[in-house]
Amino acid sequence: MTPASRTGDSDLSQIRVFGGRSLPDMTDKICGHLGIRRADAMVDRYPDGECIIKIDDDVRGKDCFVVQSTCPPVNDHLMELLVFIDSLRRASADRITAVIPYFGYARQDRKSEGRTPITAKLVANLLTTAGVHRVLTMDLHADQIQGFFDIPLDHLNAAPVLGAFFKKLNLDNIVLLSPDVGNIKTANRFATQLGGDLAVIDKRRESGDSITAARLIGDVRGKNVLIFDDMITTGATAASAAKLATEYGAASVCLGATHPVFVKAARKRLPAAEFKHLVVTDTIPVAREMQDHLKNLKILSVAELMGEAIKRIHEQQSISALFSDWNSDR
């Protein structure tokens, strides 16, 4: 079925926003921003673990959005999203958009060695086959994943949300430190918007959870160092970067990241790094135990940004216009 054109249509009563079990709070915040109620669906499991979903709202001819991060448990949340999409397709939804604030499997975006999969492409194929018409996501680990989809994909950036927080701190003598060469573009973007110099770390990865920061290129002595990354998983990259910056004479080190994956190893590494501020967004729910353990942790919400993007998709308006102020000086 070809989704109907909605040019000029601003009737939000035609939107249905559903939420999977990964981000119930964000789904409610998105609906609050849009001024609509959260659409009803029964999400459950059979005793053997199979996922079962029943759509309890009338979605025939409606513009439907499913909010679900494919965060741990990754496979459970991914399968739940696929079943959600299939349920909506079979219920005759006009258009189905998968809202995936955190896109799991994004690090498997290429064959790094022989006889390995490109799982990010597999996930793109699964979503398309399930019947999704569009994908809305945030801060993909690799930009090229956008090209894995043969359907429209809107790629949001949490930089305005993170940047606004650090602007309010009014820090002086700022240096934006890229934790590796591949992150220089992101660091440069923040340097332009926040003001400050740029530095980079020459990083060596010894294994999946072991990082060695070999040397720091740039001047951080006596400066307030800001590190931004798309995700924090084990904390190895961030912790080694903070340690090296401190060794090179940094006055303070702050860390900002979009996706707080926070596997078990991060619980030890992040407190030891002694970040002045550790700022993440709510694309992945942070366990209460981890929040209590990280006393300097600040969680910012991107629900309003996601909600505004959903509204613009529905009304056929520009998504890039949301970032015009942030992108203007690049």
Secondary structure, 3 states (H helix, E strand, C coil): CCCCCCCCCCCHHHEEEEECCCCHHHHHHHHHHHCCCCCCEEEEECCCCCEEEEECCCCECCEEEEECCCCCCHHHHHHHHHHHHHHHHHCCECEEEEEECCCCCCCCCCCCCCCCCCHHHHHHHHHHHHCCCEEEEECCCCHHHHHHCCCCEEEECCHHHHHHHHHHHCCCCEEEEECCHHHHHHHHHHHHHHCCEEEEEEEEEEECCEEEEEEEECCCCCCEEEEEEEEECCCHHHHHHHHHHHHCCCCEEEEEEEEECCCCCHHHHHHHHCCCEEEEECCCCCCHHHHHHCCCEEEECCHHHHHHHHHHHHCCCCCHHHHHHHHCCC
